[in-house]
Amino acid sequence: MLKRPTALVLLASLSLSACRPSATPSPAPAPAPSQAPQPQTDARYSGTFSGGFRFPEAREAAFGEQAMVASNSDLASQAGLEILRAGGNAMDAAVAVGFALAVTYPFAGNIGGGGFMVIRMADGRTAAIDYREIAPLAATRDMFVDATGKLTDKSVVGHLASGVPGAVAGMDAALQRFGTMSLAQVMAPAIRLAREGFAVDSALFRSLSGAKQRLCRFEGCATFFPSGEAVAPGATLVQRDLARSLQLIADRGPDAFYEGPVGDSLVAEMRRGGGIITREDLAAYVPKWREPVVSTYRGYTLITMPPASSGGITMTESFNILEEFAPLPAFGSAEYTHLLAEAFRRAFIDRNAKLADADFVPVPRDELVSKAYAKTLAAQISRTQASKTPAFTAGRPEPEHTTHYSVVDGKGNAVATTTTINGGYGSAVWVRGGGFFMNNEMDDFAAQPGTPNMFGLVQGEANAVQPGKRMLSAMSPTIVLDKDGSVLLVVGAAGGPTIITAVAQVILHVIEHGMTLADAMRAPRMHHQSLPDQIRVESVGFNEQMITALRAMGHEVVTQQGIANVNAIMRVPGGWHGVKEPRGSGLAIGY
Ligand code: DON
C-alpha cells in the first residue's frame, strides 16, 4: 500500500504531463566529467514527473562526445574509461569493466558466475555470446528435492547451488573476437584494484553488512569482515587471493581458471563443502556464440539475447504484441499499464513453459518472435479487462544481484553485457585461495518443475536440471538501432524476471514516449510475469487512483520499493548520454 502522502499526488501529475512534450526546453544534463558542452536532445522531451517522485532529478545523464561506460560501480566504469582512453575499443573496455566489477562489486560482479553479451560493431557486424553457467556433470533432475518430495534451499545457498562458471571463458572469447588489446592489458585495472585495494563506499558496506550472516558461514568472512564487521566505509579493501587469481588468468589466459591453479582452488573448495563441480566440468566448459534475436518495433531494430536467456524472445514477443496497439495509451495511464501487463503476461506464459537451453530442448523461437503469432495474442487482449493466468502459489519478490553494463566507443561500436552470480554474493561460498564468490545459478533451473523459484517464477519441465545444460535466464542485454541503422540505445538490467520488463519499459519510454534517457530511466516501473498473477508497481510512482483503476479492470496490484536495476547509454546529437540506475549505485562516465 502507498503510505507516503507524496505518493498520492505523484501519478496524477505523471499521467497528465509525462506523455507530452514539455513546453519548456529540456534542462541541460549535469556537467560531464569531461566538461564537454551539453547538447540539447531536440527530439526528446523531459518528462515532468511530480516533485514527490523519488527519483526527482531529470539532469542525471552524463555526456560524452566520443565514448561512454555505464555500470553499477564507479571504479569499474572508470576502469572501462581508462581502457577507452588508452585506445581500446568498446569490447576492450567492456571486458575491463567485467573484471573490475568482480573486484569492486562482489555482490554481483564475478569470475565465479556467467553472463551474456550482445555486440554491435560499427561496421554492422552483430553477435551474441552466451557464457551462462552449466549444470555440473553430476547434477540430477531432483538434486534439490528431499526424500519427502520437498524442495530444499540447496539450489540457493552452499556448494551445490553453483553451476560451472562461464565468465572468464566468455569474456576472453569476446575479447579475442572483437577486442584490440590483450587480456593482460584489459585486466590491469582489475588486478590493481584487487592488489592495492580500493576505498569501500557506503553502498558496499551496507550490502556486506546485510549479507553478513550468510557470508560468514563460508570462507569470505575474513576478507570482508576482518574485525567481525563489514569493512567500514572509507577503509581500503585489499583482495590478495583474488589479485593472485586475476594475475594468473591475465598471464596464462582462461586455462588458469579452467585447467590450472584457479580451477584447482575451486575444485578443492567444492570438495571441502560437498559440491559437485570437478576438474572435468571446468575443462568441458565452453562459451557459445549465438545468433542474436533481431526484431523490429515501429521501425526501430532490437538486437538482443537468445536462449539460454529468455530475455530476447520474451521481450520481442511483448513488443510484437504491443505493436498491435497503435498508438499505445498515454504513459502513466492505467490503460497503458494494463496493456503492458497483458502483453508481458502472455510473453511470460510462453517463456515459463517453452523456453530453456535450446541445445537441450526444442525451443519454438521462430514462432514466438513472429509478428503473426503476436497478432493472435493481441487479439485476445481487452483494453479494459484483465485476463487471468492459471493460479499458482506466489513466490517471493526478487533481490537485485545481477549487474548490467553498457559501453560505446568513439567509432560507434557498442557492447551490452549482463553478468550475474544470481543471488547477492551468489551461493555465499567463497573459494578459499581463489578469492571469489561462487554463483547460485542452479536455482534458475526449475529445481522442481511447477514450484516457484527464488524469483517466484513457475517454470516447466523444459527447464529442469540436466547435466551440462544451461539454466534459463532472464538477462536481456539489448542494443536498439535507430531507423537509420545507427546505435540508439545500449541497455540491460539486473532484477531476475523484472530484467525483461524493465528493459522493455526503458526502450518504450524512449522510442514510444520520446523521453530523454534520464527520464526513461527514472520513470516509475511496473512488472508482470504471468505468475504470480499480479502487476507489481513501484510504490512511489503509481498513485492510488491508478491502482484503483487497475483493480477495477480485474488486476491484482502489489507495490514494492524499486523494480530492477538498469544501466543504459543513448545516442544524442553530438555524442552519448549515459545514465546509471537512479535506484542503485554506479556511474556513467564518458569523454
Ligand atoms: O539469469 C537470471 O535471470 C538470473 N540469475 C538473474 C538474477 C538477477 O538478476 C538477480 N538480481 N536481481
Boltz pocket constraint, residues with backbone or C-beta under 6 A from the ligand:
constraints:
  - pocket:
      binder: B
      contacts: [[A, 398], [A, 399], [A, 400], [A, 401], [A, 402], [A, 403], [A, 420], [A, 421], [A, 422], [A, 423], [A, 441], [A, 444], [A, 472], [A, 473], [A, 474], [A, 475], [A, 493], [A, 494], [A, 495], [A, 496], [A, 497], [A, 499]]
      max_distance: 6.0
